Amino acid sequence: MNEDKLNRLVDETAELMRLFQNQCLTLSKQTDEKISRHMQEIRDEAVWAVLEDIRYGLGETVSKYESNLQESRSSLAGHTKEFKHFMAAATDKGRQILKFGWIALAVSFGLLLLSGVALTFYYKYIIQDLKPEAEMVQLINESDIVRCGDRLCVKTEKNKQGNYSVVKKRS
């Protein structure tokens, strides 16, 4: 049962790691898309600004371009901080899950070892308890016993003529 729990925990950990990887990829794609979109917007604005500068002069356009670049830089910095924070949180959660898995594995092995020791002592006790009976059965097997009708007969050393004596039943 502990192995099932451990296997389930390992499967859940693998699933969490897969989901974490998928979320990281999704976040990376979203960040790339945002960067691309911002860069395209900046390019578009720059083209329009150049056209206006050609019409009205370069001074105002250059200052707008600089402010747009600054806004884009700030936006990218915010997204980067957010992504780093998410990655740190996901990494910490993964480490916690991995730590829990190792603890569960260690506890399972400890219980397995403890169970093995307990079974060893239990069967040692049973063997010691049944040893006199086993020795008695071995002595009976080594004896010269035959069936004499409804009773058992045994050949004894006192009886040197080769005759068997009838074994008395317990009362």
C-alpha positions as semicolon CSV with decimal commas, in nm:
position;residue;x (nm);y (nm);z (nm)
1;M;0,000;0,000;0,000
2;N;0,292;0,235;0,077
3;E;0,441;0,153;-0,262
4;D;0,112;0,252;-0,427
5;K;0,114;0,581;-0,238
6;L;0,477;0,635;-0,327
7;N;0,411;0,555;-0,694
8;R;0,110;0,785;-0,691
9;L;0,323;1,058;-0,530
10;V;0,595;1,009;-0,792
11;D;0,331;1,026;-1,069
12;E;0,179;1,340;-0,918
13;T;0,526;1,494;-0,888
14;A;0,598;1,412;-1,254
15;E;0,263;1,562;-1,355
16;L;0,334;1,878;-1,154
17;M;0,677;1,908;-1,314
18;R;0,518;1,862;-1,660
19;L;0,258;2,128;-1,581
20;F;0,533;2,355;-1,449
21;Q;0,729;2,309;-1,771
22;N;0,419;2,380;-1,980
23;Q;0,347;2,696;-1,779
24;C;0,706;2,810;-1,821
25;L;0,685;2,755;-2,196
26;T;0,353;2,937;-2,213
27;L;0,489;3,229;-2,012
28;S;0,799;3,239;-2,231
29;K;0,585;3,245;-2,546
30;Q;0,363;3,516;-2,400
31;T;0,667;3,724;-2,307
32;D;0,812;3,677;-2,655
33;E;0,479;3,776;-2,809
34;K;0,457;4,085;-2,590
35;I;0,813;4,182;-2,674
36;S;0,747;4,129;-3,045
37;R;0,425;4,328;-3,026
38;H;0,593;4,609;-2,835
39;M;0,882;4,611;-3,079
40;Q;0,639;4,621;-3,375
41;E;0,448;4,906;-3,211
42;I;0,774;5,091;-3,154
43;R;0,874;5,036;-3,517
44;D;0,534;5,158;-3,638
45;E;0,551;5,462;-3,415
46;A;0,905;5,531;-3,529
47;V;0,799;5,522;-3,896
48;W;0,516;5,765;-3,827
49;A;0,746;5,979;-3,620
50;V;1,003;5,996;-3,898
51;L;0,734;6,099;-4,143
52;E;0,617;6,372;-3,906
53;D;0,974;6,481;-3,845
54;I;1,024;6,512;-4,212
55;R;0,713;6,730;-4,218
56;Y;0,756;6,919;-3,894
57;G;1,112;6,864;-3,785
58;L;1,315;6,610;-3,598
59;G;1,318;6,757;-3,245
60;E;0,977;6,649;-3,124
61;T;1,000;6,307;-3,289
62;V;1,328;6,218;-3,126
63;S;1,192;6,300;-2,780
64;K;0,879;6,087;-2,843
65;Y;1,094;5,802;-2,966
66;E;1,308;5,823;-2,653
67;S;1,001;5,823;-2,428
68;N;0,858;5,521;-2,615
69;L;1,184;5,337;-2,575
70;Q;1,186;5,419;-2,205
71;E;0,828;5,292;-2,165
72;S;0,915;4,972;-2,351
73;R;1,223;4,922;-2,134
74;S;1,014;4,972;-1,819
75;S;0,749;4,733;-1,945
76;L;1,009;4,469;-2,027
77;A;1,172;4,512;-1,687
78;G;0,834;4,460;-1,516
79;H;0,761;4,147;-1,717
80;T;1,108;4,014;-1,648
81;K;1,067;4,064;-1,271
82;E;0,727;3,896;-1,282
83;F;0,870;3,600;-1,475
84;K;1,163;3,566;-1,232
85;H;0,923;3,571;-0,937
86;F;0,704;3,304;-1,097
87;M;1,007;3,086;-1,176
88;A;1,137;3,118;-0,817
89;A;0,797;3,021;-0,674
90;A;0,762;2,724;-0,910
91;T;1,116;2,608;-0,833
92;D;1,050;2,628;-0,458
93;K;0,728;2,429;-0,496
94;G;0,909;2,164;-0,701
95;R;1,179;2,137;-0,435
96;Q;0,916;2,097;-0,163
97;I;0,747;1,819;-0,357
98;L;1,079;1,647;-0,420
99;K;1,173;1,675;-0,051
100;F;0,836;1,527;0,049
101;G;0,889;1,242;-0,198
102;W;1,232;1,158;-0,052
103;I;1,091;1,166;0,301
104;A;0,806;0,935;0,198
105;L;1,055;0,700;0,032
106;A;1,277;0,694;0,343
107;V;0,979;0,627;0,572
108;S;0,862;0,348;0,341
109;F;1,203;0,182;0,344
110;G;1,219;0,221;0,723
111;L;0,880;0,054;0,764
112;L;0,984;-0,223;0,528
113;L;1,301;-0,284;0,728
114;L;1,112;-0,276;1,058
115;S;0,855;-0,523;0,923
116;G;1,132;-0,757;0,810
117;V;1,294;-0,751;1,154
118;A;0,958;-0,807;1,326
119;L;0,879;-1,106;1,101
120;T;1,223;-1,252;1,164
121;F;1,176;-1,239;1,540
122;Y;0,819;-1,370;1,514
123;Y;0,915;-1,673;1,307
124;K;1,219;-1,735;1,529
125;Y;0,983;-1,749;1,828
126;I;0,746;-1,987;1,646
127;I;1,035;-2,214;1,544
128;Q;1,166;-2,225;1,902
129;D;0,815;-2,291;2,033
130;L;0,757;-2,582;1,792
131;K;1,110;-2,728;1,812
132;P;1,026;-2,985;2,090
133;E;0,728;-3,109;1,891
134;A;0,939;-3,135;1,577
135;E;1,203;-3,331;1,768
136;M;0,929;-3,563;1,897
137;V;0,801;-3,622;1,544
138;Q;1,157;-3,691;1,430
139;L;1,204;-3,947;1,710
140;I;0,874;-4,114;1,618
141;N;0,982;-4,127;1,252
142;E;1,312;-4,288;1,349
143;S;1,139;-4,550;1,570
144;D;1,038;-4,899;1,458
145;I;0,659;-4,858;1,475
146;V;0,407;-5,073;1,288
147;R;0,031;-5,100;1,282
148;C;-0,121;-5,386;1,476
149;G;-0,491;-5,381;1,388
150;D;-0,647;-5,077;1,556
151;R;-0,335;-5,003;1,758
152;L;0,032;-4,926;1,713
153;C;0,311;-5,163;1,803
154;V;0,670;-5,068;1,876
155;K;0,984;-5,271;1,884
156;T;1,185;-5,206;2,202
157;E;1,539;-5,292;2,306
158;K;1,411;-5,491;2,607
159;N;1,236;-5,729;2,380
160;K;1,526;-5,914;2,216
161;Q;1,318;-6,181;2,046
162;G;1,203;-5,948;1,767
163;N;0,850;-5,913;1,891
164;Y;0,665;-5,587;1,901
165;S;0,491;-5,442;2,209
166;V;0,152;-5,276;2,185
167;V;0,158;-4,901;2,255
168;K;-0,083;-4,799;2,527
169;K;-0,335;-4,528;2,430
170;R;-0,352;-4,205;2,628
171;S;-0,647;-4,179;2,859
